[in-house]
Amino acid sequence: MQASKSPGETVSTSKDAVSVETLLGLNAGKADMRDLYRAGELKREFGVTHCTLRDYERKGFVSPVRQGIRRLYSRFDRRRLRLAILSQTFGFTMLEAAQIIDVYGGIRNIGTTVGVSE
């Protein structure tokens, strides 16, 4: 992780690094108002791979609907994904990330879904 005090601070050094501003939703615009997002849009926005996005789906963090072969994610899925990535960026475990999302009002009982107990 890069250490920087600039507003565009990034969370990793990879070429696909996503800014802290993006994870916090500080640069949100009209995109936040949409109801559905394609997987590719979320992968680019948050700098995650297809496998990572599917892993979050398997663990219950997001629940896309299917339209043909496409997965479509709701704005609530997008919000939960943002919180999960942000939580892990700050060093929280998957269970802790799930608990943060529960407190925020996202997913109920996700701790059992991620297969980790306290």
N, C-alpha and C positions, 0 to 999 in steps of 0.2 A: 504494500500500500504506500502510496506517495504521501509524504508529509508536506502539506502546503496550507497556507492560510488564505489563499485566494478563493474567490467565490466559485470558481470552476473546479475546485479540488476533485480529483478522481479517486476512485476506490481501488484501482489496480493499475498496473503499469502496462497491461496488454493494449494492443492497438484498438481493441473493442471496449476499452474502459468506459464505464458509465460514470457520469458526475454525481456527486453527492446531491447536488441541486435536483437532478432528475429523480434520484431515489426518494428524496424528501417531497417531491412534487412541487418544488418552488418555481419551476419553469413550466408549469402546467398551463395549458391554454384550452382551445376548443376541443382538442383531442380528449380531454377529460369528460366532455359532455356527451360523447358518443355512447351508444348502448352496447355495441359489439366490436371486438378487435380480433384480427387474424393472428395466428401464432407468429408469423414472420414479423408483424408489427411489434409485438411484445418482446420478441427476441432481440430485435434491433434497439428498441427503446431501453431495455434493461441490460443489454449486453450479455445475454445468456444463450446457451446452445439449445438445440432441439431436444437433446437428451435431458438437459437440466429442466426444461419446461415440462417434459413428460414425467420426470421424477417428482416435481411438485404436484402434478396431477395425480400420480399414483399414491402419493402421501396425503392427498386430500386437501391440499392448500388451494387448488383451483379445480373447478368442475366445468369444463367447456361443454357447450352443446355441439352436436355434429350437424353439419349441413353438407351432405354428400361425403366426400373424403376430407373436408376441411373441419378443423376445430375452431369454434368461435368462442371467444372469452368475453364475459360480461365486464362492465366497469367495476363491479365488485370483485371479480376474479383479478382484475388488473390491480386493484387496491391491495388485495391480499398478497398478490405476488410481490408488489412493491414492499410491503411490510416484511414478508419472509426474507427477501433478499437483503433488505436493510438490516434486519435482525442478525442475519448470519454475517454480514459485513462487519458488524460490531462485535462478533465473536460469540453470539448466542447459539445454543444447540438447536436442533430442529424442534425438540419439545418446547424449549423456551420460546422459540419463534411462534409456535402454535399457541402458547399461552398468551403471548403479547397480542396475537390476532384475536384470541378469545376475548381479552379485555377490551380491545378496540371495537368488538361487536361483530366480528367476522364469522368464524367457523366454530361451531359447537363441538366439543369433545374431540378435537383433532388429535389430542395427545394419544389416544388409543389408535388412531389411524396411522400415525407415524411410527408406531410400534415401540415407543419408549415410555417407561414408567419412571416415576420419581424415586 
